[in-house]
Each structure stands twice: as C-alpha cells, then as structure tokens.
Amino acid sequence: MRDILDAVADGELSPTAAEAELRGYARTDAGRFDAARAARTGIPEGIIAAGKTPEETASMAVAAVETTECALVTRADATTVEACRTRLDERFPDADVAYDDRARTLVVHAPEYEPPSLSATAVVVTAGTSDAFPAGEAAVVLEEIGARVERIDDVGVAGIARLFDRLDAIREADVLVVAAGREGALPTVLAGLVDVPLIAVPVSTGYGHGGSGEAALAGMLQSCAPLMVVNIDAGFTAGAQAGLIARSISAARAE
C-alpha cells in the first residue's frame, strides 16, 4: 500500500488507478469500473453503451484506460463514439482508438498496453450478411482475449454448397462461434460435421411467426447435434465463452 501511496504522491499513479489497485475497481460518475476482471476471469470488462448516456460511457472508457491501459465498449452508436473520442483525446491523446461500426464496438489501447496472445484459433462463422453484428462483436471480444480470429461469412444452409466449400478451413478451428438468424439451422448442421466446441448465436433477423431471433433460439436449443447456445444477439457472451476455451487450449499447448 505504501508503494501505491508514494506513486500517487510522486505523480506516477493517478488517484483513480490507485483506487483500482487497492479495491479492484474504479469509481466514476457512471458507476464502478471492474479493473480486476481480466486478471480474475480472463475476460476483459466490457462497457455496454446501451442504457448509458454518451458522457457516462465516455467516463467509463477513460477510467478503463487509466486503470487497465485498454477499454472495450460495446453497443456504441456514432454519438457515443464521438463522446468517447473527445474525452480520450483529452486524457490519452496517443491512445489507439478503433471503432467497428458493424460490430458497434470501440476498442482503445494505450501506447504501453501489451495485448495478450494465445496459441489458439477461433473461427467466427455467419449464415448471412445480416448476422454480422453479433458475429463481429464476438470476434472483437476474442481478439481482446488474445485468440487468433478468422472470419468465414455467408455460408448459410439456404445455399449449403457454400458451407461445404469452406468446411476444411472451419475444421482447423480450436473453437467455433456460429451466428445465424431466421430458423437458425446452420449451427446444428455444422455441429454434426466438426469435432471442436461450437457456440451458437441466434440472431434477431427474420419476421412473422418466430421472428426477432425467437425461432433461431428455439431451434438451437432443440439441436440434435451437441452445441452451446447463448441468448439472442449475445455476441459478447459467445466471444467470452469461446475465449475461455481458447485460453484453456493455449495453456495446454504450453505445457
């Protein structure tokens, strides 16, 4: 504790960063940021922008970079991204800020940040272009956990020859995240063809009876091939679970 207090007194550590080291979290105007989550669980703390004002999200993002040298914001719209960029430019002008408008994620790395690296490959598969949002969110989470990520898109069962064309590449994965809307058939078909863990993401595409992802979720839960299922559009959760599997595989390879 004395070392932390001395660092604050010498200007080497901010009060926010010191609080995070002592308590495991940092307080902001928008709530508390869990600065110890990545060390505790292997999954970075995600700042979900939905339900927060742009200013609240920006405050959390600044606290994240201040305490962990990185930030991951999800469900961010253009207004939120602009607020975050403004606050981050003021506090961390040299930070790398990357926004993926399709995945709706904002990732920030301070110059001194050392990203994790795993000896494991995750392949993120989509049935169609409409499934890109949660699939992209999963891919970003996996990258922040340190997995090598490959994308294979638009291989849905409506034109199943497209899937067979990419099957060899899919089988090279250590873990799969498969996103599909409509009737959600792709994960079940794929789970019967591969021997790696598969996490299915039902997507809120479709309309009419069973629309908004409900039919996809029901179909995946009723899958006769073994797979894991997350909630509708839950790309973050799918990426986090796949990331934990990738971490275990990487650790086993290092032994």
C-alpha positions in Angstrom: 0.0 0.0 0.0 2.8 2.4 0.8 4.3 1.9 -2.6 0.9 2.9 -4.2 0.6 6.0 -2.0 4.2 7.0 -2.8 3.5 6.6 -6.5 0.4 8.9 -6.2 2.4 11.4 -4.3 5.1 11.4 -6.9 2.6 11.8 -9.7 3.4 8.4 -11.2 -0.1 7.0 -10.5 -3.4 8.7 -10.6 -5.9 8.5 -7.7 -8.2 6.5 -10.0 -5.6 4.0 -10.8 -4.5 3.8 -7.2 -8.1 3.1 -6.1 -8.3 0.3 -8.7 -5.2 -1.3 -7.4 -6.4 -1.2 -3.8 -10.1 -2.0 -4.3 -10.1 -3.8 -7.7 -12.4 -1.2 -9.2 -12.5 2.5 -10.0 -15.4 4.8 -9.3 -16.7 7.1 -12.0 -19.8 9.4 -12.4 -21.4 6.5 -14.3 -20.7 3.7 -11.8 -17.8 1.5 -10.9 -15.4 0.0 -13.5 -14.2 -3.5 -12.7 -10.5 -3.1 -13.3 -9.6 -6.5 -12.0 -12.0 -8.5 -14.2 -9.5 -9.5 -16.8 -7.0 -10.7 -14.2 -9.7 -12.5 -12.3 -11.7 -14.1 -15.1 -9.6 -13.9 -18.3 -12.3 -11.8 -19.9 -11.9 -8.0 -20.2 -14.5 -5.8 -18.6 -17.0 -4.7 -21.3 -18.6 -1.3 -21.1 -22.0 -1.6 -22.6 -23.1 1.7 -24.1 -26.8 0.8 -24.3 -28.7 2.4 -21.5 -25.9 4.9 -20.7 -25.6 8.4 -22.0 -22.7 9.1 -24.3 -21.0 11.1 -21.4 -21.4 8.2 -19.0 -19.9 5.7 -21.5 -17.0 8.1 -22.1 -16.3 8.5 -18.4 -16.2 4.7 -18.1 -13.9 4.4 -21.1 -11.4 6.9 -19.6 -11.4 5.0 -16.3 -10.8 1.7 -18.2 -7.7 3.1 -20.0 -6.5 4.8 -16.9 -6.6 1.6 -14.8 -6.0 -1.2 -17.4 -4.4 0.6 -20.4 -7.3 -0.6 -22.6 -11.1 -0.2 -23.0 -13.8 -2.3 -24.7 -17.1 -0.5 -25.4 -20.0 -2.5 -26.9 -23.3 -1.4 -28.4 -21.9 2.0 -29.2 -23.6 4.4 -31.7 -22.0 7.3 -33.5 -22.9 9.8 -30.8 -21.4 7.7 -28.1 -18.2 7.1 -30.1 -17.7 10.8 -30.7 -18.1 11.5 -26.9 -15.6 8.8 -26.1 -13.1 10.0 -28.7 -13.3 13.6 -27.3 -12.7 12.5 -23.7 -10.0 10.1 -24.7 -8.2 12.6 -26.9 -8.1 15.0 -23.9 -6.8 12.4 -21.5 -4.9 9.9 -23.7 -4.0 11.7 -27.0 -1.6 8.9 -28.1 -4.0 6.0 -27.5 -5.1 3.8 -30.4 -8.9 4.1 -30.8 -10.6 1.8 -33.2 -14.4 1.7 -34.0 -16.1 -1.0 -35.8 -19.5 0.4 -36.9 -20.9 -3.0 -38.0 -20.0 -4.7 -34.7 -20.7 -1.5 -32.8 -17.6 -1.9 -30.7 -15.0 0.7 -29.7 -11.6 -0.6 -28.7 -8.9 1.6 -27.0 -5.3 0.7 -26.3 -2.9 2.9 -24.6 0.6 3.1 -26.1 2.1 1.0 -23.3 -0.6 -1.7 -23.5 0.7 -5.2 -24.1 -2.1 -7.3 -25.6 -2.5 -11.0 -24.7 -1.6 -13.6 -27.2 -3.0 -17.2 -27.2 -1.8 -20.2 -29.1 -5.4 -21.0 -30.3 -7.6 -20.1 -33.2 -11.2 -19.2 -33.1 -13.3 -19.2 -36.3 -16.4 -16.9 -36.3 -19.0 -18.1 -38.9 -22.1 -16.4 -40.1 -25.0 -17.8 -42.1 -25.5 -14.5 -43.9 -24.6 -10.8 -44.1 -27.4 -9.9 -41.7 -25.7 -11.8 -38.9 -22.6 -9.6 -39.0 -23.4 -7.5 -35.9 -23.2 -10.2 -33.1 -20.6 -12.1 -35.0 -18.4 -9.1 -35.2 -18.9 -8.4 -31.5 -17.8 -11.9 -30.7 -14.7 -11.6 -32.9 -13.7 -8.3 -31.2 -14.0 -9.9 -27.7 -12.0 -12.9 -28.9 -9.2 -10.7 -30.2 -9.1 -8.8 -26.9 -8.7 -12.0 -25.0 -5.8 -12.9 -27.3 -7.1 -15.6 -29.7 -6.3 -15.7 -33.4 -9.6 -14.9 -35.1 -10.7 -15.9 -38.6 -14.0 -15.0 -40.2 -16.0 -17.2 -42.6 -19.1 -15.4 -43.7 -22.3 -16.1 -45.7 -22.3 -19.9 -45.6 -25.9 -20.5 -44.5 -28.0 -23.6 -45.3 -30.1 -21.8 -47.9 -27.1 -22.5 -50.2 -25.4 -25.2 -48.4 -22.7 -25.7 -51.1 -21.2 -22.5 -49.7 -20.6 -24.2 -46.4 -19.1 -27.3 -47.9 -16.6 -25.1 -49.8 -15.3 -23.8 -46.5 -15.6 -26.9 -44.4 -11.9 -27.8 -44.4 -11.0 -24.3 -43.1 -13.7 -24.4 -40.4 -12.4 -27.8 -39.2 -9.0 -26.2 -38.5 -10.5 -24.1 -35.7 -9.9 -24.8 -32.0 -13.3 -23.3 -31.2 -16.2 -22.0 -33.3 -18.7 -19.2 -32.9 -21.6 -19.6 -35.4 -24.2 -16.9 -35.8 -27.5 -17.4 -37.7 -30.9 -15.8 -37.8 -34.2 -17.0 -39.4 -34.6 -20.6 -38.4 -31.1 -20.9 -37.0 -30.2 -24.1 -38.7 -26.5 -23.5 -39.5 -25.0 -24.3 -36.0 -26.8 -27.6 -35.9 -25.7 -28.6 -39.3 -22.1 -27.6 -38.6 -22.0 -29.2 -35.2 -22.7 -32.5 -36.9 -19.7 -32.1 -39.1 -16.9 -30.9 -36.8 -15.1 -32.1 -33.7 -14.5 -28.8 -32.0 -16.6 -26.8 -29.4 -19.3 -24.8 -31.1 -21.1 -21.8 -29.6 -24.3 -20.9 -31.4 -25.6 -17.3 -31.5 -29.2 -16.8 -32.5 -29.6 -13.5 -34.4 -32.6 -11.2 -34.4 -33.3 -11.4 -38.1 -36.4 -12.8 -39.6 -40.0 -11.7 -39.3 -43.5 -13.1 -38.7 -44.0 -16.1 -36.6 -40.9 -16.8 -34.5 -39.3 -13.6 -35.8 -36.7 -11.4 -34.0 -34.5 -14.4 -33.2 -37.1 -16.5 -31.4 -37.2 -19.3 -33.9 -33.4 -19.3 -34.2 -33.1 -19.6 -30.4 -35.6 -22.4 -30.1 -34.1 -24.3 -33.0 -30.6 -24.1 -31.5 -31.9 -25.1 -28.0 -33.5 -28.1 -29.6 -30.5 -29.1 -31.7 -29.9 -32.8 -32.0 -26.2 -32.1 -32.6 -24.2 -31.1 -29.4 -23.6 -27.4 -29.2 -23.7 -24.5 -26.7 -26.3 -21.6 -27.1 -26.2 -18.0 -25.9 -29.0 -15.5 -25.9 -30.3 -13.7 -28.9 -27.6 -11.3 -30.4 -25.3 -12.1 -27.4 -22.1 -11.8 -29.3 -20.1 -10.6 -26.3 -21.1 -13.7 -24.3 -20.3 -16.0 -27.2 -16.9 -14.4 -27.7 -16.2 -14.5 -24.0 -17.0 -18.2 -23.7 -15.1 -19.1 -26.8 -12.2 -17.1 -25.4 -12.1 -19.1 -22.2 -12.0 -22.3 -24.3 -9.2 -20.8 -26.4 -7.3 -19.9 -23.2 -7.5 -23.5 -21.9 -6.3 -24.9 -25.2 -3.4 -22.4 -25.3 -2.4 -23.3 -21.8 -2.5 -27.0 -22.6 -0.2 -26.4 -25.6 2.3 -24.5 -23.4 2.7 -27.5 -21.0 
